[in-house]
Amino acid sequence: MSDTTTDNSSSSIILRCKNITRTFIETEIPVKVFENISFQVQQGESLAITGASGSGKSSLLYVLGGLDKPDSGTVYWKGRDIHSLNEKQRSHLRNSSLGFVYQFHHLLPEFTALENVAMPLWISGIKSASALDKAKALLVAVGLEKRCQHKPGEISGGERQRVAIARALVNEPDCLLADEPTGNLDNYTAEQVYDLMLSLNQRLKTSLIMVTHDTYLSSKMERILHLEKAHLKHSLQHKG
């Protein structure tokens, strides 16, 4: 039996989740984080998931990215049910098709910015010289050509987050999943990083799904889904 259940929806749909529910147990009491959530994301679309702190935004993102499993429902990436795959297949899908950016950059402190960005390529088995060339091109694209040989402790918070974005994009993923990527930055730097992600989204046609509590920044996205009391309460469409 195949473990790659597919969904025969339009090829332009990168993500489709159907009736996904996740419940946590807190002091022996089940708490629904989200319930029967369904939506889809088109190729190249930018989408914000907003909500109050503790509303379940990050938990939803982890389920979408295959880092956590829903209690029920299905998440399809390019027509494949990500949770029907085994861990090796799921890891390969994440490494090849999904890029992750978190509030904390998670860069390896002993490696340079260039080496941090090249790391996913080395893990994929790409030769060192080719990986470094591609990593450098991305650092140039995010405005860090003069920081290639600097280690994370030698650059600013905003620069570290830009390195993390370059690392997330180095495998040319179909979609970038970002969990409060500007939450650890001052307002000016946060807006710069946000604008960079939107610019890359438009130039590279990489879909962007971003969890944020910042209504001003989320207003720049094409679409907003608001998570409240375990449900997506409304969807707002923004025209560029």
C-alpha positions as CSV (number, residue, x, y, z in Angstrom):
1,M,0.0,0.0,0.0
2,S,1.3,3.4,-0.9
3,D,2.1,5.9,2.0
4,T,1.9,8.9,-0.3
5,T,-1.8,9.7,-0.2
6,T,-2.6,12.4,-2.8
7,D,-5.2,15.1,-3.3
8,N,-6.2,15.7,-6.9
9,S,-6.8,19.5,-6.5
10,S,-5.4,22.2,-8.7
11,S,-1.7,22.1,-9.4
12,S,-1.4,25.8,-8.5
13,I,-2.3,24.9,-4.9
14,I,0.8,24.4,-2.8
15,L,-1.0,23.7,0.5
16,R,-4.4,22.4,1.4
17,C,-5.5,21.5,4.9
18,K,-8.8,19.8,5.5
19,N,-10.7,19.7,8.8
20,I,-7.5,19.6,11.0
21,T,-8.0,19.5,14.7
22,R,-5.3,19.6,17.5
23,T,-6.0,19.1,21.2
24,F,-3.5,19.4,24.1
25,I,-3.9,18.0,27.6
26,E,-3.4,20.6,30.3
27,T,-3.6,19.3,33.9
28,E,-5.6,16.3,32.6
29,I,-8.1,18.6,30.9
30,P,-8.2,18.4,27.1
31,V,-7.9,21.9,25.4
32,K,-8.7,22.3,21.7
33,V,-5.9,24.4,20.2
34,F,-7.8,24.5,16.8
35,E,-10.7,22.6,15.5
36,N,-11.9,21.6,11.9
37,I,-9.7,24.2,10.2
38,S,-9.7,24.1,6.4
39,F,-8.0,26.4,3.9
40,Q,-5.6,26.4,1.0
41,V,-2.6,28.4,-0.2
42,Q,-1.8,29.1,-3.9
43,Q,1.7,29.1,-5.4
44,G,3.4,32.4,-4.7
45,E,0.7,33.6,-2.3
46,S,1.5,35.5,0.9
47,L,-0.6,34.6,3.9
48,A,-0.6,35.9,7.5
49,I,-2.0,33.8,10.4
50,T,-2.8,36.2,13.2
51,G,-4.2,35.8,16.7
52,A,-3.6,36.6,20.3
53,S,-0.6,35.1,22.2
54,G,-1.5,31.6,23.1
55,S,-4.2,31.3,20.5
56,G,-2.5,28.3,18.7
57,K,-0.9,30.1,15.8
58,S,2.5,28.4,16.2
59,S,0.9,25.0,16.8
60,L,-1.0,25.4,13.6
61,L,2.2,26.2,11.7
62,Y,4.0,23.2,13.1
63,V,1.1,20.9,12.0
64,L,1.2,22.5,8.5
65,G,5.0,21.9,8.3
66,G,4.8,18.3,9.5
67,L,6.6,19.1,12.7
68,D,3.5,18.0,14.7
69,K,0.6,15.8,13.8
70,P,-3.1,16.8,13.9
71,D,-5.5,14.6,16.0
72,S,-7.7,14.5,12.9
73,G,-7.9,16.0,9.4
74,T,-5.3,16.1,6.6
75,V,-2.6,18.4,5.4
76,Y,-1.6,18.1,1.7
77,W,1.6,19.6,0.3
78,K,1.5,19.7,-3.5
79,G,-1.1,17.0,-3.3
80,R,0.7,14.7,-0.9
81,D,-0.6,14.0,2.6
82,I,2.4,15.0,4.7
83,H,1.3,13.0,7.7
84,S,1.0,9.7,5.7
85,L,4.7,9.8,5.0
86,N,7.3,8.1,7.2
87,E,9.7,10.3,9.1
88,K,12.5,10.0,6.5
89,Q,10.1,11.0,3.7
90,R,8.7,13.8,5.8
91,S,12.2,15.1,6.6
92,H,13.1,15.0,2.9
93,L,9.9,16.9,2.0
94,R,10.7,19.6,4.6
95,N,14.3,19.9,3.5
96,S,13.4,20.1,-0.2
97,S,10.0,21.9,-0.4
98,L,9.7,23.9,2.9
99,G,11.8,26.6,4.4
100,F,11.4,27.5,8.1
101,V,12.2,30.8,9.8
102,Y,11.6,31.2,13.6
103,Q,11.6,34.1,16.0
104,F,15.0,33.0,17.2
105,H,17.4,32.5,14.3
106,H,18.9,29.2,15.4
107,L,22.2,29.8,13.6
108,L,25.1,27.6,14.5
109,P,27.5,30.0,16.4
110,E,30.7,28.3,15.4
111,F,30.1,28.7,11.7
112,T,30.2,31.8,9.5
113,A,27.1,33.3,7.9
114,L,28.1,31.7,4.6
115,E,28.6,28.3,6.2
116,N,25.2,28.5,8.0
117,V,23.4,29.3,4.8
118,A,25.2,26.5,2.9
119,M,24.5,23.9,5.7
120,P,21.1,22.6,4.2
121,L,22.9,22.1,0.8
122,W,25.7,20.1,2.5
123,I,23.1,18.0,4.3
124,S,21.5,17.3,0.9
125,G,24.8,16.1,-0.4
126,I,25.7,19.0,-2.7
127,K,29.4,19.6,-3.2
128,S,31.0,22.2,-1.0
129,A,32.1,24.7,-3.7
130,S,28.6,24.7,-5.3
131,A,26.9,25.0,-2.0
132,L,29.1,28.0,-1.0
133,D,28.5,29.7,-4.3
134,K,24.7,29.4,-4.0
135,A,24.8,30.5,-0.3
136,K,26.8,33.6,-1.2
137,A,24.4,34.5,-4.0
138,L,21.5,34.4,-1.4
139,L,23.5,36.4,1.1
140,V,24.0,39.0,-1.6
141,A,20.2,38.9,-2.3
142,V,19.5,39.7,1.3
143,G,22.1,42.5,1.5
144,L,24.7,40.7,3.5
145,E,27.5,40.3,1.0
146,K,29.9,42.0,3.4
147,R,29.0,39.7,6.3
148,C,29.7,36.3,4.7
149,Q,32.7,35.5,6.9
150,H,31.2,36.9,10.1
151,K,29.9,34.5,12.7
152,P,26.4,35.0,14.3
153,G,27.9,36.7,17.4
154,E,29.6,39.3,15.2
155,I,26.5,40.6,13.5
156,S,23.3,42.4,14.6
157,G,20.0,40.7,15.4
158,G,18.4,41.9,12.1
159,E,21.4,40.6,10.2
160,R,21.2,37.2,11.9
161,Q,17.5,37.0,11.0
162,R,18.4,37.8,7.3
163,V,21.0,35.0,7.4
164,A,18.2,32.7,8.7
165,I,16.0,33.7,5.9
166,A,18.7,33.1,3.3
167,R,19.3,29.6,4.9
168,A,15.6,28.8,4.7
169,L,15.5,29.7,1.0
170,V,18.8,28.1,-0.1
171,N,17.0,24.8,-1.2
172,E,14.5,26.8,-3.3
173,P,11.5,25.7,-1.3
174,D,7.9,25.9,-2.6
175,C,6.9,27.6,0.6
176,L,8.4,29.6,3.5
177,L,6.9,29.0,6.9
178,A,7.7,31.8,9.3
179,D,6.9,31.8,13.0
180,E,7.0,35.3,14.5
181,P,10.2,36.0,12.5
182,T,10.4,39.7,13.6
183,G,9.1,39.2,17.2
184,N,12.7,39.6,18.6
185,L,13.5,42.8,16.7
186,D,12.9,46.5,17.1
187,N,10.2,48.0,15.0
188,Y,12.5,49.5,12.3
189,T,14.5,46.3,11.8
190,A,11.3,44.2,11.9
191,E,9.8,46.1,9.1
192,Q,13.0,45.8,7.0
193,V,13.1,42.0,7.5
194,Y,9.4,41.8,6.8
195,D,9.8,43.8,3.6
196,L,12.7,41.6,2.6
197,M,10.6,38.4,3.0
198,L,7.7,39.9,0.9
199,S,10.2,41.0,-1.8
200,L,11.7,37.5,-2.0
201,N,8.2,36.1,-2.0
202,Q,7.3,38.2,-5.1
203,R,10.6,37.7,-6.9
204,L,11.1,34.0,-6.3
205,K,7.3,33.1,-6.4
206,T,7.8,31.2,-3.1
207,S,4.6,31.0,-1.1
208,L,4.9,32.6,2.3
209,I,2.9,31.6,5.4
210,M,3.7,33.8,8.4
211,V,2.5,33.6,11.9
212,T,2.4,37.1,13.6
213,H,0.6,39.1,16.2
214,D,1.6,42.4,14.5
215,T,-1.5,43.7,12.7
216,Y,0.4,46.4,10.9
217,L,2.9,43.9,9.4
218,S,0.3,41.4,8.6
219,S,-1.7,44.0,6.6
220,K,1.1,43.9,4.0
221,M,0.3,40.3,3.2
222,E,-2.2,39.3,0.4
223,R,-4.4,37.4,2.8
224,I,-5.0,37.2,6.6
225,L,-6.5,34.3,8.5
226,H,-7.3,35.1,12.1
227,L,-7.2,32.3,14.7
228,E,-9.5,32.9,17.7
229,K,-11.1,30.4,20.1
230,A,-9.8,27.4,18.1
231,H,-11.4,28.6,14.8
232,L,-10.4,30.8,11.9
233,K,-12.8,33.6,12.5
234,H,-12.4,35.6,9.3
235,S,-10.3,36.0,6.2
236,L,-9.4,39.4,4.8
237,Q,-8.1,39.8,1.2
238,H,-5.6,42.6,0.5
239,K,-5.0,43.9,-3.0
240,G,-1.5,45.0,-3.8
